[in-house]
Structures are given as structure tokens and as C-alpha cells.
Amino acid sequence: MTAFPEQGKRVIMLADCQSFYASVEKAAHPQYRDKPVVVAGDPARRSGIILAACPLAKAHGVTTAERLGEALRKCPEAVVIRPRMEEYIKVSMQITAILQTYTDLVEPFSIDEQYLDVTGSLHLFGAPVEIARDIQQKVLQETGVWTRVGISENKVLAKMACDNFAKKNREGIYELPKSEIANLWELPVSKTYLIGSRMTRHLNRMGILTVGDLARTSPARLRARWGINGEVIWRVANGIDPSPVTPQTHEGQKAVGHQMTLPRDYATAEEIKVVLLELSELVCQRCRAKGCQGQVISVGCQGADYDHPSGFYRQMKLADPTQLTDTVYETAQLLFRKHWDGLPVRKVGITLGDLVPDDQYQLLMFGDEERKIALERTTDTIRQRFGSTAIMRAVSATPAGQAKDRSHKIGGHYK
């Protein structure tokens, strides 16, 4: 391998936690150290999907996202643990803090993946591989989680170095200078970052079978087929990514939204209205907590049959920004009545966009609106102190309501 880093090049790492949820659980339960462990929706009912499987479970053929019943047929001795999202978030933040001892430039990419720019830290901590090894040992010692590290000159190459090489070698570290991108080009095109199974089938039909084939394809040909996305995948295959590692990448939101996957098909307007109200309340509560208001309300829904997609996504701009639940709910209802095709719904979402600080529009509030804001903020305070179900709307107690079940979850999974 050539010397790395080359003069003047950035040194970017992607630190990826192996089987993150399962690793956290094994660290918390030493008695399961030598047992196959999976984290899944509802162990008592033997239902749900696999969110994470430890290497011992994967050795039996268990894969992420497969149904728990199928996983247990492959590995009957698997220990099934219900997810604890609060704990996983806590450990993820703990790992972020560890990474920040090496550089200020740490960008969370997901709950179990984080980018680091260590260009300015090499003189303090040594060569990239030395830093990666030190990170691995410190994270393992403090959290019990093993990390794999991809190293390169930009984020997209660090990601592919991690996914395609670091995850597959014993050391869990792989350096991929851009000058050695040919190592990637020999891989199947499905190994390209952002390329899924459907896109792989389309590319294969075009005679594009490897990452190298994609890199050598004319960008114009790809743009003609997929527009800007064609340009993006061509740049990925060629290792082109000028984007910096940005610690504040998830700050400065332009919208606040929430979507809910329903436990069954909702077929009537009355049932769907309950969900719209709960989503409106949740989105507005989050806006008030962030000190912002929004002027554009977006509503979308989706059916359960992905082979025959149904649903819509529409938005409406209000005369003035708002953070009032009733205002968002009324607009959401209006959009839904206008655009819903009457087919059963399995997923619903609401977003409040074009955000501005809420103190900019205080003078517009008077009379009933001012009283409503004061009431909703008081309600927020009670919920923060006593729990989200301390005060609920009556409709949330009906069979269509999801607020009570949602109070036990984070990101759709149990806390």
C-alpha cells in the first residue's frame, strides 16, 4: 500500500459499531457473552423484525431486518432481547464524546456510525492507523462495543472502505487512498454506497456489473436515465466527495416532522383524523421546545401494498407562522380531505417547515391565539415533568389512537 496520507490530503475516518444494539446488550449482560444474541421487536410474542444480530447469530444465517420467527428457525438457541432505544442513544453519545477527544470534527452519520476528520490531529496522536486502533480500544474498554474504521481522503471513500474491507478483516481497519480506488472497482456494483437492490438490477441490465464499470460509464448516460441521481452515483464510484465533516450537520433545522407507521390499515377518515391530530400535536410540541414556528404544512400518507403504491404528499403555506396544534391540525385535515384517494392507509406524516424563531412573531398573537399558546406550553411542561401520557386528548384513548403506545417508544422502537 502507498504511503498515506499524501501531502495536503485530508484524513477522514468512518467509525462503525459492530452489531451495535446487540453489542450494547451483550456488554450489559455478560452471561450472554458466548451466546447468539438478537435484538427484536417483541420477544414475548415472537414477533417483529431483527434490528441487530451479534456475530454468533449471524454465523447461523440470521440477518438484520428479517422476521424474528424466521431467525429463530435458523438459530433456535438465540437469546432475544427487546430493544432499549434510550440506552442505545446514551451509548452512541458516549462514543461521540470519546471520538471528540481526538478531533473537534466529529459528524454523527447514524446512531452507530460517525465520521471524523483527523487531519489536524495527526501530529498529536500519530498515523491514521494508530489513531484508529486507539479509538477501537478506548471505545471497547468504555462501552464494550467493537468498532470498525474505514480511512480515506473523503467521506464517501471512508464509508466504502469501512463497509467493504474493514468489516471483513480481523483488524477492523482499512486504509483506502484515492490512488488505490481500483481496489473498489473490482467489487460488484451493488457494493457502491447508495446503490440498493433495485438500482443494481437496473445497472446490470445496462451492462454495468462492477463499481469500475459504473465509474467508467459516461456521466451523461447516467444523467439521462436518473437525472441528478445518475451524476451522484457516478461521483461515488469515482470517489469524488468534497463535503466536509460537519459537527453541526443536524443543527439549524428547516423543518420539524414526524411520521407514524400504523399497526394496521386505517380505512376510515374518522380513524385517520385521530392520527393527524396526534401527529399535529407532536410536531407542534417539538417546535415549541425548539423555540420555532413554521409557515408551510406538509401532509403525506402511504398504503401498505408497496407493489401497488398509493398515497400522496402535499403542502400548504399559511399566512403567518404557527406552532399551534389546532392550526396545524385544521390545515392537515384540509389537505387530507382534498388529496386522499380513499384507499387504506398504513403510514401518515406531517411536517412543519419554513421555520423561524418564535419570538419574531409574538406581536401577531393576541386574544384566543395568545391564550392557546400559553395553554399548550403549560401542557408541554406537565408532560415533560410527568410523562407524555399525563395529559392526553380523549380521541387518543380510542382504538385508533397511538399516543399511549408511542409513549413507550423512541423512533418507533421501545425505549
Salt bridges, closest charged atoms under 4 A:
ASP16 OD1 - ARG148 NH2 2.81
ASP16 OD2 - LYS167 NZ 3.82
GLU25 OE1 - HIS29 ND1 3.59
GLU25 OE2 - ARG84 NE 3.00
ASP42 OD2 - ARG45 NH1 3.97
GLU66 OE1 - LYS74 NZ 2.96
GLU70 OE1 - ARG73 NH2 3.00
GLU77 OE2 - HIS60 NE2 3.09
GLU107 OE1 - LYS155 NZ 3.07
GLU113 OE2 - LYS159 NZ 2.56
ASP163 OD2 - LYS159 NZ 3.23
ASP163 OD1 - LYS167 NZ 3.21
GLU171 OE2 - ARG133 NE 2.89
ASP213 OD1 - ARG216 NH2 3.58
GLU231 OE1 - ARG223 NH1 2.47
ASP265 OD1 - ARG346 NH2 2.94
GLU270 OE2 - LYS273 NZ 3.55
GLU271 OE2 - ARG264 NH2 2.68
GLU278 OE1 - ARG406 NH1 3.91
GLU281 OE2 - ARG383 NH2 3.48
GLU281 OE2 - ARG393 NE 2.99
ASP305 OD2 - HIS308 ND1 3.16
ASP358 OD2 - ARG377 NH2 3.34
ASP368 OD1 - ARG371 NH2 2.42
GLU376 OE1 - ARG288 NH1 2.36
ASP380 OD2 - ARG288 NE 2.58
ASP405 OD2 - LYS409 NZ 2.97
